[in-house]
Amino acid sequence: VSHAFHSPLMEPMLADFAEAAARCSFEAPRIPIVSTLTGALVDTGRPADAGHWVEHVRRPVRFAAALTALYGHGVRAFLEVGPDAALTALAADCVPEDVVTLAALRRDGDEERDLVTAVARLHAAGTAVDWSAFFAPHGARRTGLPTYAFQRERLWLEAGAGGGDADGLGQRATGHPLLTATTELPDSGGAVLTGRLSRASHPWLADHAVHGTVLLPGTAFVEMALKAAERTGCDTVEELTLHAPLILPEQGALAVQVAVGGERDGRRELTVWSRRADTADAPWTRNAAGAVSGAPEAAPALALTDWPPRDAEPVDLDGLYPGLARTGYGYGEVFQGLRAMWRRGEELFAEAALPESARATAAAFGVHPALLDAALHVNLLDLPGGQAVLPFAWGGVTLHAGGTDTLRLHLSPSGPDAVTLTLADATGAPVATVRSLVARPVSAEQLAGDGDDPLYRVDLVPAPV
């Protein structure tokens, strides 16, 4: 050290030090502190004055007494915050063996590695760590561990060939998770947006199965149509009708194209196509068709800021997803987002949220398909005959603001088989409006013919007991 602190040699400077300290303002500590001057807890009701710090310069450091006091208050982990580990070894000699002592940094060490190692050791010792804050700068998300024991054997499938750089292929990157590239059509002013979908590249899509078949949700078709509308200067999906399910194979990927034609009477025709990506001559399937326009739907007149809605009766959602599973809906974690529901006459209100594992991706979407799909589960509670239904025709879909991970929904009848939707975020600010949504029944037989032929089947074989 530069001076003989905590000894009689400091006395000639104490008066000047006291004068300088008196010019400082002091406040009471916000967290409990043990003083190394007294070896006891500092009174949190009053701040330490200048006299305290004058004494601190002159008097011995009661380091061991301070650690003993902390140990007596239940502290079992001591972290040295400083440029080196000068006090860590000394602390280890002052406390029982059940205490963890460690340093945040070490001289000439790797700062990031040292700090992360300290956090890991504190976590292993039972200290609560705010992992959300720790991983926030890196965009990491929580994911589940395998259900089997670690076998130290790599069993991952090798990643397939990537799509390459869009600019290098004469396209422009869109930054969208489903449609990653676009090509402008100069003769018509339209565009073709392309993407590649698979259970490996988009694992959350595997959480959407109907009658045992994994298929792209209708909300994802709307999301792609909204993106295509944006790329061609349009604001509204005037209409979108689903003609064939887009079934995700267990292995391999699907190439997806959304083609937007030239403007005619303020509208542009839109078509969604798909085919197997690993077969050059695979036929294209026309999955959906509709039109987009530049005339946006008006912002909703109904405000969803008064929440929960007044005069609406809450609906018990216990057993919702097991019940839907019996009907044929196989919803995984990402699609089980319906949190609350209310009913007011024929009106339905709902609140839905993405799980923590999917929230980091919400900002890349207009409305995350799993989030909108979950909000629509309110319309599945009273299915006639217990038959599964899927979105079939959308009309007047306008996005007002994107990127939310929580939705408020208002649903009301707009016709014999149609409903109108108003969507808002967690504050009630408008997110999207849907003038009309029509669903239609779907059977297992309708989906079975579009899937892959299975390599295996399950048979029950009698066995001797």
C-alpha positions, -999 to 999 in steps of 0.1 A, spaced: 0 0 0 11 36 -4 7 46 33 7 30 66 -31 30 70 -46 17 103 -16 27 124 -3 56 145 17 68 115 -15 82 100 -22 106 129 -5 137 114 -30 137 85 -62 129 104 -72 166 109 -69 174 72 -87 141 64 -115 150 88 -119 184 72 -121 169 37 -145 141 48 -168 167 64 -174 182 30 -189 149 18 -225 139 21 -234 106 37 -265 84 34 -277 54 53 -268 21 37 -295 4 16 -283 -31 23 -269 -46 55 -232 -38 60 -207 -51 85 -181 -26 94 -145 -37 97 -140 -8 122 -164 -24 147 -168 -59 135 -205 -55 137 -235 -46 116 -238 -9 107 -270 8 119 -290 11 87 -311 38 103 -283 64 102 -254 72 78 -218 68 88 -204 104 94 -170 118 87 -158 107 122 -164 71 113 -141 73 83 -114 91 102 -115 63 128 -114 38 99 -81 53 86 -65 51 120 -79 20 138 -70 -16 131 -91 -36 106 -112 -61 124 -114 -84 94 -118 -117 112 -145 -102 135 -164 -89 105 -164 -123 88 -175 -140 120 -204 -115 123 -214 -123 87 -212 -160 93 -234 -156 124 -260 -140 102 -261 -170 79 -236 -159 51 -219 -189 36 -204 -174 5 -178 -146 4 -169 -129 -29 -140 -105 -31 -147 -77 -55 -115 -61 -66 -86 -64 -91 -70 -95 -74 -76 -122 -48 -55 -106 -20 -81 -112 7 -96 -145 -5 -70 -167 11 -70 -147 43 -108 -150 45 -106 -188 41 -85 -189 73 -111 -169 93 -142 -189 86 -153 -225 90 -148 -251 62 -185 -250 51 -180 -215 36 -171 -207 0 -145 -180 -5 -137 -168 -40 -126 -137 -60 -143 -120 -89 -110 -112 -106 -73 -123 -105 -43 -103 -115 -31 -113 -150 -62 -135 -155 -89 -135 -181 -115 -111 -167 -145 -126 -184 -136 -162 -176 -128 -153 -140 -161 -135 -135 -181 -163 -151 -163 -189 -130 -171 -170 -99 -208 -168 -108 -207 -206 -115 -191 -214 -82 -216 -192 -63 -245 -210 -81 -230 -244 -73 -228 -233 -36 -265 -225 -35 -264 -187 -41 -294 -174 -61 -283 -160 -94 -304 -137 -116 -298 -157 -148 -321 -135 -169 -299 -105 -161 -267 -125 -166 -277 -137 -201 -296 -106 -212 -268 -91 -233 -263 -124 -252 -299 -132 -262 -297 -167 -246 -329 -185 -237 -338 -212 -213 -343 -247 -227 -350 -281 -213 -324 -308 -206 -327 -342 -222 -348 -366 -201 -320 -393 -203 -288 -394 -183 -256 -378 -198 -239 -405 -218 -210 -385 -231 -216 -397 -267 -226 -372 -295 -258 -383 -311 -268 -350 -328 -277 -351 -364 -254 -332 -386 -269 -299 -397 -280 -297 -433 -266 -273 -458 -276 -238 -450 -295 -216 -474 -264 -195 -482 -262 -157 -482 -293 -142 -497 -274 -113 -513 -250 -137 -529 -279 -156 -545 -294 -124 -560 -320 -120 -532 -324 -97 -503 -325 -109 -467 -357 -100 -449 -347 -108 -413 -379 -127 -408 -378 -162 -392 -402 -179 -417 -395 -160 -449 -357 -152 -450 -352 -138 -485 -371 -119 -511 -368 -112 -548 -385 -82 -564 -403 -87 -597 -395 -55 -618 -422 -61 -644 -451 -61 -620 -437 -45 -589 -445 -77 -570 -422 -100 -551 -414 -136 -542 -405 -143 -506 -388 -176 -498 -381 -196 -468 -371 -231 -456 -391 -247 -428 -383 -279 -409 -387 -293 -374 -349 -290 -370 -347 -253 -380 -379 -243 -364 -384 -267 -335 -413 -248 -320 -434 -257 -350 -433 -294 -337 -455 -282 -308 -484 -277 -332 -499 -311 -341 -535 -320 -351 -546 -356 -351 -509 -366 -346 -498 -346 -377 -474 -317 -373 -485 -289 -396 -479 -252 -400 -506 -233 -380 -530 -210 -399 -516 -181 -379 -482 -187 -395 -498 -183 -430 -512 -149 -419 -478 -139 -405 -462 -147 -438 -489 -129 -457 -484 -98 -435 -447 -99 -442 -453 -102 -479 -477 -73 -478 -451 -51 -460 -425 -59 -487 -448 -48 -515 -460 -16 -498 -493 -30 -486 -509 -27 -452 -537 -52 -451 -543 -89 -459 -577 -84 -475 -583 -122 -477 -564 -154 -473 -580 -188 -478 -561 -220 -469 -565 -247 -495 -541 -274 -484 -523 -281 -451 -486 -275 -450 -474 -306 -432 -438 -306 -418 -421 -339 -425 -403 -358 -397 -370 -355 -416 -359 -330 -441 -373 -295 -449 -399 -278 -470 -392 -249 -494 -419 -222 -491 -427 -194 -515 -451 -165 -511 -457 -149 -545 -472 -114 -546 -484 -102 -580 -488 -68 -596 -512 -41 -584 -547 -41 -598 -575 -19 -585 -555 -13 -553 -550 -50 -547 -523 -76 -552 -529 -113 -555 -510 -135 -531 -503 -172 -532 -484 -195 -508 -466 -225 -523 -445 -253 -507 -426 -284 -518 -399 -308 -504 -366 -289 -503 -344 -319 -509 -359 -330 -542 -353 -307 -572 -382 -319 -592 -407 -322 -563 -441 -308 -573 -453 -275 -558 -484 -275 -536 -507 -244 -535 -514 -241 -498 -531 -207 -496 -542 -178 -518 -556 -144 -512 -550 -107 -517 -532 -78 -500 -540 -41 -503 -526 -7 -494 -557 4 -475 -552 -4 -438 -581 -14 -416 -589 13 -390 -575 10 -356 -599 -9 -333 -626 13 -317 -628 -12 -288 -600 -4 -263 -585 -32 -243 -569 -10 -217 -596 -17 -191 -584 -52 -181 -598 -76 -170 -629 -65 -190 -658 -51 -170 -690 -71 -166 -673 -102 -180 -674 -136 -162 -641 -154 -158 -639 -189 -174 -622 -218 -156 -593 -231 -178 -584 -261 -157 -580 -291 -178 -581 -271 -211 -552 -286 -228 -558 -322 -217 -593 -318 -231 -581 -304 -264 -557 -333 -266 -586 -357 -265 -602 -337 -293 -571 -342 -314 -550 -311 -307 -514 -319 -298 -501 -286 -284 -466 -285 -269 -453 -259 -245 -449 -230 -270 -485 -233 -281 -500 -237 -246 -501 -200 -240 -537 -193 -230 -535 -178 -195 -570 -164 -188 -604 -161 -204 -636 -141 -198 -671 -143 -213 -696 -115 -218 -726 -126 -236 -714 -138 -271 -681 -119 -266 -650 -137 -255 -619 -121 -240 -585 -138 -235 -550 -132 -224 -521 -153 -239 -484 -152 -234 -453 -169 -249 -433 -191 -225 -400 -178 -214 -382 -201 -239 -398 -183 -269 -400 -147 -258 -366 -137 -272 -379 -145 -307 -411 -125 -305 -395 -92 -317 -388 -108 -351 -424 -114 -359 -454 -92 -365 -474 -115 -342 -457 -147 -332 -478 -175 -347 -478 -195 -315 -490 -165 -295 -519 -157 -318 -528 -194 -321 -529 -197 -283 -552 -167 -280 -575 -183 -305 -579 -214 -282 -608 -195 -266 -628 -205 -297 -621 -242 -291 -639 -246 -258 -674 -252 -273 -666 -273 -303 -697 -290 -317 -694 -328 -315 -659 -325 -301 -644 -322 -336 -612 -304 -343 -613 -272 -364 -586 -252 -380 -585 -216 -394 -597 -216 -430 -604 -181 -442 -590 -148 -429 -603 -113 -440 -592 -78 -433 -561 -85 -413 -540 -54 -403 -510 -52 -381 -508 -20 -360 -477 -29 -339 -455 -60 -338 -431 -78 -316 -452 -84 -285 -448 -115 -263 -482 -111 -246 -516 -106 -262 -550 -94 -251 -578 -106 -274 -614 -97 -279 -635 -121 -301 -671 -115 -312 -693 -131 -338 -695 -114 -372 -716 -139 -391 -730 -174 -390 -695 -190 -389 -672 -160 -386 -657 -140 -358 -640 -106 -355 -607 -102 -336 -592 -73 -318 -556 -78 -305 -536 -57 -280 -504 -60 -261 -501 -62 -223 -507 -24 -219 -538 -25 -241 -521 -8 -271 -535 -21 -305 -515 -49 -321 -537 -62 -349 -573 -64 -361 -590 -92 -380 -623 -83 -397 -633 -119 -403 -620 -154 -394 -637 -186 -404 -627 -221 -391 -637 -254 -405 -636 -290 -392 -607 -313 -400 -605 -350 -396 -575 -373 -391 -582 -389 -425 -579 -355 -442 -544 -351 -427 -531 -386 -429 -529 -387 -466 -506 -357 -468 -479 -370 -444 -449 -392 -449 -453 -429 -451 -441 -443 -418 -411 -466 -418 -424 -485 -387 -457 -494 -372 -467 -504 -337 -481 -539 -332 -492 -555 -299 -477 -590 -298 -487 -615 -271 -458 -625 -248 -455 -653 -223 -457 -642 -187 
